[in-house]
Amino acid sequence: MTLKEQIIKELDSLPESTLEVILENIRPIKSQEKVEEDPFFQAYLDTLPQWEEVYRRLADA
């Protein structure tokens, strides 16, 4: 049984109210995955080690 099949099996046994909570938690995870795939975000991550101090100062300004 695959991981996805195991998750579906567990979801099938949960009440509707619990499924709503799970859905609310899954949506932000999916949004985060989209952000991490963004080439501009990746470029930011690539520069982070070199420019972290500058970024922190700008955020604090």
C-alpha positions in Angstrom: 0.0 0.0 0.0 1.4 3.4 -1.0 1.7 6.3 1.4 -1.1 8.1 -0.5 -3.4 5.1 -0.1 -2.6 4.9 3.6 -3.5 8.5 4.0 -6.7 8.1 2.1 -7.6 5.1 4.2 -7.1 7.1 7.4 -9.1 10.0 6.0 -12.0 7.8 5.2 -12.4 6.9 8.9 -12.5 10.5 10.2 -15.6 12.6 10.9 -16.4 15.5 8.6 -15.4 18.1 11.3 -11.9 16.7 11.5 -11.6 16.6 7.7 -12.4 20.4 7.7 -9.5 21.0 10.1 -7.2 18.8 8.0 -8.1 20.7 4.8 -7.4 24.0 6.5 -3.9 22.7 7.3 -3.2 21.3 3.9 -4.0 24.5 1.9 -1.1 26.5 3.4 1.3 23.6 2.7 0.3 23.6 -0.9 0.7 27.4 -1.1 4.2 27.1 0.4 5.2 24.5 -2.2 4.1 26.9 -5.0 6.3 29.7 -3.4 9.3 27.4 -3.2 9.0 26.5 -6.9 9.0 30.2 -7.9 12.3 31.1 -9.7 12.4 34.5 -8.0 12.1 33.0 -4.6 14.8 30.5 -5.5 17.0 33.4 -6.6 16.4 35.0 -3.2 17.3 31.8 -1.4 20.5 31.5 -3.5 21.6 35.0 -2.4 20.6 34.6 1.3 23.9 33.4 2.7 25.8 36.3 1.2 23.2 39.1 1.9 21.4 37.9 5.0 22.6 40.8 7.1 21.5 43.3 4.6 18.1 41.7 4.2 17.7 41.6 8.0 18.5 45.3 8.3 16.1 46.2 5.5 13.3 44.2 7.2 14.0 46.0 10.5 14.0 49.5 8.9 
